Amino acid sequence: MEQTGITPVQEAERINEIDIVRGIALLGILMVNMSFYKYPVYMERIPSQFPEGLERLSAIFIQLFFTGNFYAVFSFLFGLGFFIFMDRTLQKGLELKPLYRRRLTALMIFGLLHIVLFWSGDILFTYSVTGFILLAFRNTSIEAIKKWIVALFIVAFFFNLIISFFKGAGEFFAPDQYQAIMDEMISSAMIVYTEGSFTELMFYRLANEVPYVMVGMVLWIPQVLAFFLCGLYVGRKGIFKDIPAHVPLFKKIRAWGLLGGGLFLLLFVLLDYGILTVHPLLNNSLLSGVNYIASIFIFPAYVSSIILAAQVGFWKKVLAPLSAAGKMALTNYLAQTLICVIIFYGIGFGFYGRVSVAAGILITIAIFLVQVAWSNVWMKKFKYGPMEWLWRLLTYRRRQPFMIK
């Protein structure tokens, strides 16, 4: 294919508000992922499991404001980014499929390396696989996309219920055996992650974590694709091409999203604390399902809130530095893993299993602030983050100017 004219999005073509949203999403994702980085079992999802005090308040904070919400925001932005990529490519009269497939293949490689070498909680591989499915929707009508979104949300909701039901069934029907299995898993993970070498860690992940990740990926695809299609839908509607003209729409989305999400989060709290009682066998399923529905309302409210804030003088200045972090989202996402590996694993400082929920929040904020500062320094000298530059190189198969002249 003729390569002349094939270039990535330039600075003047970027929508600054999208980069700001993406930057904030990095904080939200790290806030939730911190639980996986620092301990074998993700416990912050169920705040009532903690004793009263700072730890429970910290777990409630993560659950209500972060869990599920920023994963949805990040996925939404991927779908919106797909539309921008597709729109720009077609406007230049270029072939979409070869470029997009190379882009996703590169992302898949990044994800696989991330999973195998560093951390099994990667989202890049799932995004790349789902991204190939998204390509099939490039010519789908807006009305059909709406129907697909609703259908996929329903499917994903029932998948959430089923997965959580089987987990709850194990605890309900065989609590002693279930707890023994969990204790063994936690014990072996603690030993490997605090004492193991890099090679031992890698083989432990391959044997004990990656198989579950791959099975889980298949089950999560409907959910991820639904959020992708939300981004594609918004892109097709042209809402981000003229943000000031759509301020009333953003205000409406914010209001209804916070109201709907707030009601479902209230229901989550009532179920979690036993104020509303259900059969113990169904409790985990309902908690997971309610949390998922809440995220469907909250993520567009978050996006709208950030977009609206970025239109106001004071908040525009406050949020402006976050755009640099958003422009380097891939680099910063992977860097978060490297930083946490150094902090928590035995090959680093070895704090694995020794950090409280509250301390995890402080560590998250500290890492994010460092990344924001570093991103702003980097973007003053370079056009792209290092991983973004490599991603573009693998996509366009021609070197792009890296440094700002």
ABEGO torsion letter per residue (X at the ends): XBABGBBBBBAAABBAAAAAAAAAAAAAAAAAAAAAAABABBAAABAAABBBEAAAAAAAAAAAAABGAAAAAAAAAAAAAAAAAAAAAAAAGBBAAAAAAAAAAAAAAAAAAAAAAABAABAAAAAAAAAAAAAAAAABBAAAAAAAAAAAAAAAAAAAAAAAAAAAAAAAABAAAAAAAAAAAAAAAAAAAAABBAAAAAAAAAAAAAAAAAAAAAAAAAAAAAAAAAAAAAAAAGAAABAAAAAAAAAAAAAAAAAAAAAAAAAAAAAAAGABBBBAAAAAAAAAAAAAAAAAAAAAAAAAAAAAAAABAAAAAAAAAAAAAAAAAAAAAAAAAAAAAAAABAABAGABGABBAAAAAAAAAAAAAAAAAAAAAAAAABABBAAAAAAAAAAAGBBBBABBX
